[in-house]
C-alpha cells in the first residue's frame, strides 16, 4: 500500500478514513507518563472528580497524534518527506477513555515546492470525531510530498 504522490492530490477532496480506535485508560496513562505530562487531570481519578469533567481527561496530544495518523495508509504512506507544520489545532470537545475515535481529511490546497524539484506542499485539514459523531479535533497541517518519480509510479 502506498500513499499519494503530490500530483494525485485533489484540492477539495474529502477522505473518510476507514480506521477507528477505541482509546483506553492505559493509552492515556502510558502516553501521559512517557511524555512526562504529570497533570493530575489526566492521571488522578480523585482529582479529576473535582473538575468540570468529573473523570480523567484524555491527553490532547495523544488525540492529535492518533487522528493525525489515520490518514497515513491511504494518503502519505511512503510518499511523504515530512511534516512542515500544524496550525489552528483545536479540541472542541473532550475525549475520555472508552471513546471510539475516527478521522476525516480534506485536501485544502497544494503547490509545487519552490526549492525542490522532487516534491510539493499539500495542506491537509484533519478532523476527529467520537462515537457520537461529535467533533473532538480539527487542525490544519502542511506536508512535503514526493512528486511522481521520473521513472513513473512504482508497481506495488
C-alpha positions, 0 to 999 in steps of 0.5 A: 500500500502506498500513499499519494504522490503530490500530483494525485492530490485533489484540492477539495477532496474529502477522505473518510478514513476507514480506521477507528480506535477505541482509546483506553485508560492505559493509552492515556496513562502510558502516553501521559507518563512517557511524555512526562505530562504529570497533570493530575487531570489526566492521571488522578481519578480523585482529582479529576472528580473535582473538575468540570469533567468529573473523570480523567481527561484524555491527553490532547496530544495523544488525540492529535497524534492518533487522528493525525495518523489515520490518514497515513495508509491511504494518503502519505504512506511512503510518499511523504518527506515530512511534516512542515507544520500544524496550525489552528489545532483545536479540541472542541470537545473532550475525549475520555477513555472508552471513546471510539475515535475516527478521522476525516481529511480534506485536501485544502490546497497544494503547490509545487515546492519552490526549492525542490524539484522532487516534491510539493506542499499539500495542506491537509485539514484533519478532523476527529470525531467520537462515537457520537459523531461529535467533533473532538479535533480539527487542525490544519497541517502542511506536508512535503510530498514526493512528486511522481518519480521520473521513472513513473509510479512504482508497481506495488 
